[in-house]
Amino acid sequence: MTPLNLDALDLSALLCSRVCHDVISPVGAIVNGLEVLEDESDTSMREFALELIAKSARQASARLQFARIAFGAAGSAGASIDLADAEKVSRGMFADDKTQLAWSAPQALYPKNKVKLLLNLVMIAQSAIPRGGLIDVVVQGDGEAPTLTLKSKGSHARIPAHVEQMIAGTPENGTVDAHGILPFYAGLVARAAAMDVRFAIEGDTVTIKATATAAAMPEAPTPAPADPEADRPSDSEPPETALA
């Protein structure tokens, strides 16, 4: 199937829709909490409203910080992003959620697109366990040819519908909507980062693995050609047949 080439304007519009979708719920909860504070005099209701506002503000902030790196141009002055920052924003996304996050990665700067791919795969891993569970993230290798392994374990785990086609850039119906833009964008980032993404499922665990493509792997050094003069005795060395 021919890969879909999405217009730049459509891509930016769909990504904006995705960010708005993620943020509008906690922002709406903040508005509701403020309305309760205006209309209620009951102490317990006002305390509940304040707790709702505080929790929702944390959620909105965490989602915006995550989107800033996963979709945006955070750190655009350089070509690398600290994996510690990626861990921080990922943990913020799951701070008040039913999904737990385990993270194992070196303390290092990685190429920007590889970190963006990792964060997008975190979101896809979350969608693989709709009832919650554990996402185990492991990053191995150096920044040039890393291996990113994400395992989602939970009840009713499944590979999200059409996600493999979306990442490949070949959606089944030839179009992308705001619901499918995240895996489609992850595929764009994977190709830009010279990474290959594969999915597997066994029991209640979905595994997402991203590895460097063959073109991105460093070439083995070519051995130097043998010097035909190296084994030839020099003029200063006596021949082995010389008389004592």
NORCORBEL-V71004 format. One record per residue. N is the residue number from 1. RES is the residue in three letters. SS is DSSP state (hx for helix, st for strand, lp for the rest). OMEGA is omega as a letter, one per 40 degrees, with the letter a starting at -180 (* if undefined). Layout:
# NORCORBEL-V71004
N:RES:SS:OMEGA, N:RES:SS:OMEGA
This chain:
# NORCORBEL-V71004
1:MET:lp:a, 2:THR:lp:i, 3:PRO:lp:i, 4:LEU:lp:i, 5:ASN:lp:a, 6:LEU:lp:i, 7:ASP:lp:a, 8:ALA:hx:i, 9:LEU:hx:i, 10:ASP:hx:i, 11:LEU:hx:a, 12:SER:hx:i, 13:ALA:hx:a, 14:LEU:hx:i, 15:LEU:hx:i, 16:CYS:hx:i, 17:SER:hx:a, 18:ARG:hx:i, 19:VAL:hx:i, 20:CYS:hx:i, 21:HIS:hx:a, 22:ASP:hx:a, 23:VAL:hx:a, 24:ILE:hx:a, 25:SER:hx:i, 26:PRO:hx:i, 27:VAL:hx:i, 28:GLY:hx:i, 29:ALA:hx:i, 30:ILE:hx:i, 31:VAL:hx:i, 32:ASN:hx:i, 33:GLY:hx:i, 34:LEU:hx:i, 35:GLU:hx:i, 36:VAL:hx:i, 37:LEU:hx:a, 38:GLU:hx:a, 39:ASP:hx:a, 40:GLU:lp:i, 41:SER:lp:i, 42:ASP:lp:a, 43:THR:hx:a, 44:SER:hx:i, 45:MET:hx:i, 46:ARG:hx:i, 47:GLU:hx:i, 48:PHE:hx:a, 49:ALA:hx:i, 50:LEU:hx:i, 51:GLU:hx:i, 52:LEU:hx:i, 53:ILE:hx:a, 54:ALA:hx:a, 55:LYS:hx:a, 56:SER:hx:i, 57:ALA:hx:i, 58:ARG:hx:i, 59:GLN:hx:a, 60:ALA:hx:i, 61:SER:hx:a, 62:ALA:hx:a, 63:ARG:hx:i, 64:LEU:hx:i, 65:GLN:hx:i, 66:PHE:hx:a, 67:ALA:hx:a, 68:ARG:hx:i, 69:ILE:hx:a, 70:ALA:hx:a, 71:PHE:lp:a, 72:GLY:lp:a, 73:ALA:lp:i, 74:ALA:lp:i, 75:GLY:lp:a, 76:SER:lp:i, 77:ALA:lp:i, 78:GLY:lp:a, 79:ALA:lp:a, 80:SER:st:i, 81:ILE:st:i, 82:ASP:st:i, 83:LEU:hx:i, 84:ALA:hx:i, 85:ASP:hx:i, 86:ALA:hx:i, 87:GLU:hx:a, 88:LYS:hx:a, 89:VAL:hx:i, 90:SER:hx:i, 91:ARG:hx:i, 92:GLY:hx:i, 93:MET:hx:a, 94:PHE:lp:a, 95:ALA:lp:a, 96:ASP:lp:a, 97:ASP:lp:i, 98:LYS:lp:a, 99:THR:st:i, 100:GLN:st:a, 101:LEU:st:i, 102:ALA:st:a, 103:TRP:st:i, 104:SER:st:a, 105:ALA:lp:i, 106:PRO:lp:i, 107:GLN:lp:a, 108:ALA:lp:i, 109:LEU:st:i, 110:TYR:st:i, 111:PRO:st:a, 112:LYS:hx:a, 113:ASN:hx:i, 114:LYS:hx:i, 115:VAL:hx:i, 116:LYS:hx:i, 117:LEU:hx:i, 118:LEU:hx:a, 119:LEU:hx:i, 120:ASN:hx:i, 121:LEU:hx:i, 122:VAL:hx:i, 123:MET:hx:i, 124:ILE:hx:i, 125:ALA:hx:i, 126:GLN:hx:a, 127:SER:hx:i, 128:ALA:lp:i, 129:ILE:lp:a, 130:PRO:lp:i, 131:ARG:lp:i, 132:GLY:lp:a, 133:GLY:st:a, 134:LEU:st:i, 135:ILE:st:a, 136:ASP:st:a, 137:VAL:st:i, 138:VAL:st:i, 139:VAL:st:a, 140:GLN:st:i, 141:GLY:lp:a, 142:ASP:lp:a, 143:GLY:lp:a, 144:GLU:lp:a, 145:ALA:lp:a, 146:PRO:lp:i, 147:THR:st:i, 148:LEU:st:a, 149:THR:st:i, 150:LEU:st:i, 151:LYS:st:i, 152:SER:st:a, 153:LYS:st:i, 154:GLY:lp:i, 155:SER:lp:i, 156:HIS:lp:i, 157:ALA:lp:i, 158:ARG:lp:i, 159:ILE:lp:a, 160:PRO:lp:a, 161:ALA:lp:i, 162:HIS:lp:a, 163:VAL:hx:a, 164:GLU:hx:i, 165:GLN:hx:i, 166:MET:hx:i, 167:ILE:hx:i, 168:ALA:hx:a, 169:GLY:lp:a, 170:THR:lp:i, 171:PRO:lp:a, 172:GLU:lp:a, 173:ASN:lp:i, 174:GLY:lp:i, 175:THR:lp:i, 176:VAL:lp:i, 177:ASP:lp:a, 178:ALA:lp:i, 179:HIS:lp:a, 180:GLY:lp:a, 181:ILE:hx:a, 182:LEU:hx:i, 183:PRO:hx:i, 184:PHE:hx:i, 185:TYR:hx:i, 186:ALA:hx:i, 187:GLY:hx:i, 188:LEU:hx:a, 189:VAL:hx:i, 190:ALA:hx:a, 191:ARG:hx:i, 192:ALA:hx:a, 193:ALA:lp:a, 194:ALA:lp:i, 195:MET:st:i, 196:ASP:st:a, 197:VAL:st:i, 198:ARG:st:i, 199:PHE:st:i, 200:ALA:st:i, 201:ILE:st:i, 202:GLU:st:a, 203:GLY:lp:a, 204:ASP:lp:a, 205:THR:st:i, 206:VAL:st:i, 207:THR:st:i, 208:ILE:st:a, 209:LYS:st:i, 210:ALA:st:a, 211:THR:st:i, 212:ALA:st:i, 213:THR:lp:a, 214:ALA:hx:a, 215:ALA:hx:a, 216:ALA:hx:a, 217:MET:lp:i, 218:PRO:lp:a, 219:GLU:lp:i, 220:ALA:lp:a, 221:PRO:lp:i, 222:THR:lp:a, 223:PRO:lp:i, 224:ALA:lp:i, 225:PRO:lp:a, 226:ALA:lp:i, 227:ASP:lp:a, 228:PRO:lp:i, 229:GLU:lp:a, 230:ALA:lp:a, 231:ASP:lp:a, 232:ARG:lp:a, 233:PRO:lp:i, 234:SER:lp:a, 235:ASP:lp:a, 236:SER:lp:a, 237:GLU:lp:i, 238:PRO:lp:i, 239:PRO:lp:a, 240:GLU:lp:a, 241:THR:lp:a, 242:ALA:lp:i, 243:LEU:lp:i, 244:ALA:lp:*
